[in-house]
Amino acid sequence: MLLCVIWYNGVMLSFRANLLKIIVVSTALVLLIAPFSVHAQPTFDGGIVPEACDGVDDPGMCGYCDLMTLAENIINFLIFFAVIVAILSIVYAGFLYVTALSNASQITKAHNVFKASIFGLVLTLASWLIIEVIVTTLGVQERIGDPWTLPGCPGAIVTPSSNTPTPTPTPTPTPTP
């Protein structure tokens, strides 16, 4: 009877460990595939350098407005790159965890890699949000996520001045019977 209990416990522990590994690998695959299935990845069609500054048409046409566009493009590219690195490090942590078997040091290493990648991703996205809130507060963009445009640049946000009088609607005459 004791031999049956020991065998049953060994099989159940092995089944639980394998089930946990399958769940970790499946979750990592879903995290990798989900953004592509909903087309949530950003695109960099125009490149990082703005078109006016590429030097092809007229090298003297690059100005302050293009500098802001360049800064926004660099930040967006770095965020894109950080998300890719975080996903790859999460997959690496999952691989370490799946191949650890009963090696406690490798499991600890997998946990540390996973925690560090999640912390880095949260820190990166929080810093992006802080930058976007500051830029929105300064009036460079209308809403968080909109392109950055400064006053005087093409596509800038136009706000009515306090010196300009607002037009008052003229009342329509009512017909008399």
QUIUR-V389542 format. One record per residue. PHI is phi as a letter, one per 20 degrees, with the letter a starting at -180 (NA if undefined). OMEGA is omega in whole degrees, 0 to 359 (none if undefined). NEAR is the number of other ideal C-beta (glycine too) atoms within 12 Angstrom. Layout:
phi:PHI omega:OMEGA near:NEAR
phi:PHI omega:OMEGA near:NEAR
This chain:
phi:NA omega:180 near:7
phi:f omega:178 near:8
phi:f omega:178 near:9
phi:f omega:180 near:10
phi:f omega:179 near:11
phi:f omega:179 near:12
phi:f omega:180 near:13
phi:f omega:179 near:14
phi:f omega:179 near:14
phi:f omega:179 near:14
phi:f omega:181 near:14
phi:f omega:178 near:14
phi:f omega:178 near:15
phi:f omega:179 near:16
phi:f omega:180 near:14
phi:f omega:179 near:14
phi:f omega:179 near:20
phi:f omega:178 near:16
phi:f omega:178 near:15
phi:f omega:178 near:21
phi:f omega:178 near:24
phi:f omega:179 near:17
phi:f omega:180 near:17
phi:f omega:180 near:29
phi:f omega:179 near:23
phi:f omega:178 near:17
phi:f omega:179 near:22
phi:f omega:178 near:29
phi:f omega:178 near:20
phi:f omega:179 near:18
phi:f omega:178 near:27
phi:f omega:187 near:21
phi:e omega:186 near:16
phi:g omega:181 near:16
phi:f omega:181 near:17
phi:f omega:181 near:13
phi:f omega:178 near:12
phi:d omega:179 near:8
phi:l omega:183 near:9
phi:e omega:180 near:13
phi:e omega:178 near:18
phi:f omega:178 near:19
phi:d omega:177 near:11
phi:d omega:184 near:17
phi:f omega:185 near:8
phi:e omega:183 near:19
phi:n omega:182 near:17
phi:e omega:182 near:22
phi:f omega:179 near:21
phi:f omega:184 near:29
phi:f omega:181 near:20
phi:f omega:184 near:24
phi:d omega:184 near:25
phi:f omega:175 near:17
phi:m omega:182 near:14
phi:e omega:184 near:13
phi:e omega:182 near:12
phi:b omega:185 near:12
phi:f omega:182 near:10
phi:e omega:186 near:10
phi:e omega:182 near:15
phi:e omega:183 near:21
phi:c omega:182 near:18
phi:f omega:179 near:20
phi:f omega:179 near:25
phi:f omega:176 near:27
phi:f omega:177 near:19
phi:f omega:177 near:30
phi:f omega:178 near:31
phi:f omega:179 near:25
phi:f omega:179 near:23
phi:f omega:180 near:31
phi:f omega:179 near:26
phi:f omega:179 near:21
phi:f omega:179 near:28
phi:f omega:179 near:28
phi:f omega:180 near:22
phi:f omega:177 near:22
phi:f omega:178 near:29
phi:g omega:180 near:24
phi:f omega:180 near:20
phi:f omega:178 near:25
phi:f omega:178 near:28
phi:f omega:179 near:22
phi:f omega:179 near:20
phi:f omega:179 near:31
phi:f omega:180 near:30
phi:f omega:179 near:21
phi:f omega:175 near:27
phi:f omega:177 near:33
phi:f omega:177 near:27
phi:f omega:178 near:23
phi:f omega:177 near:32
phi:f omega:177 near:32
phi:f omega:177 near:22
phi:f omega:182 near:28
phi:f omega:182 near:32
phi:f omega:182 near:27
phi:e omega:183 near:18
phi:f omega:187 near:23
phi:l omega:180 near:17
phi:d omega:179 near:12
phi:e omega:186 near:14
phi:f omega:181 near:12
phi:f omega:179 near:13
phi:f omega:176 near:19
phi:f omega:177 near:24
phi:f omega:178 near:16
phi:f omega:179 near:20
phi:f omega:179 near:31
phi:f omega:180 near:21
phi:f omega:178 near:19
phi:f omega:179 near:27
phi:f omega:180 near:29
phi:f omega:181 near:18
phi:f omega:180 near:20
phi:f omega:177 near:30
phi:f omega:178 near:21
phi:f omega:179 near:18
phi:f omega:179 near:25
phi:f omega:179 near:26
phi:f omega:179 near:17
phi:f omega:179 near:17
phi:f omega:181 near:25
phi:f omega:177 near:21
phi:f omega:178 near:16
phi:f omega:175 near:18
phi:f omega:181 near:26
phi:f omega:178 near:18
phi:f omega:178 near:16
phi:f omega:180 near:26
phi:f omega:179 near:26
phi:f omega:179 near:17
phi:f omega:181 near:17
phi:f omega:178 near:27
phi:f omega:180 near:21
phi:f omega:179 near:14
phi:f omega:177 near:17
phi:n omega:179 near:18
phi:f omega:176 near:30
phi:c omega:184 near:27
phi:e omega:180 near:20
phi:c omega:178 near:15
phi:f omega:180 near:18
phi:o omega:177 near:18
phi:f omega:176 near:17
phi:f omega:180 near:28
phi:e omega:175 near:36
phi:b omega:180 near:25
phi:e omega:175 near:24
phi:g omega:182 near:19
phi:n omega:178 near:14
phi:e omega:177 near:22
phi:f omega:180 near:18
phi:n omega:182 near:18
phi:f omega:178 near:20
phi:f omega:179 near:22
phi:d omega:178 near:14
phi:d omega:180 near:10
phi:f omega:180 near:10
phi:f omega:180 near:9
phi:f omega:180 near:7
phi:e omega:182 near:6
phi:e omega:179 near:9
phi:f omega:178 near:8
phi:e omega:180 near:9
phi:f omega:177 near:7
phi:d omega:180 near:6
phi:f omega:179 near:6
phi:e omega:181 near:6
phi:f omega:177 near:6
phi:e omega:181 near:6
phi:f omega:177 near:6
phi:e omega:179 near:6
phi:f omega:177 near:5
phi:e omega:180 near:4
phi:f omega:none near:3
